[in-house]
């Protein structure tokens, strides 16, 4: 398989997003148990920036592979991280926790999809023997 920098950037952004949301989950559990962690908010903003990078990389990959589902997943995750920041700023703790768990699940799913089923380049050239049933 040919190395593709677009797919590589998508995979790196998705894996970094999954890592950051895992860190956020652990820090959130610490906060819920009574230990205040001041870096939770700053890491949340970094998570949003990484989700924007993942969405842009997914858009670039969609243009060369036609994989719209992966792109829509990345954009949906970016919107969820933005909602997560807004909910946190409004001090809606229960909603923040629920949306945080959804963001974590979505980030892990995006990383998994980008590694396992990213699609192929449209110009990759599929052998005609594979097209016949």
Secondary structure as the mmCIF struct_conf table of DSSP 4:
data_model
#
loop_
_struct_conf.conf_type_id
_struct_conf.id
_struct_conf.beg_label_comp_id
_struct_conf.beg_label_asym_id
_struct_conf.beg_label_seq_id
_struct_conf.end_label_comp_id
_struct_conf.end_label_asym_id
_struct_conf.end_label_seq_id
HELX_RH_AL_P HELX_RH_AL_P1 UNK A 5 UNK A 32
TURN_TY1_P TURN_TY1_P1 UNK A 33 UNK A 34
TURN_TY1_P TURN_TY1_P2 UNK A 38 UNK A 38
HELX_RH_AL_P HELX_RH_AL_P2 UNK A 39 UNK A 65
HELX_RH_AL_P HELX_RH_AL_P3 UNK A 68 UNK A 89
TURN_TY1_P TURN_TY1_P3 UNK A 90 UNK A 91
HELX_RH_AL_P HELX_RH_AL_P4 UNK A 93 UNK A 116
TURN_TY1_P TURN_TY1_P4 UNK A 122 UNK A 123
BEND BEND1 UNK A 124 UNK A 124
HELX_RH_AL_P HELX_RH_AL_P5 UNK A 128 UNK A 131
#
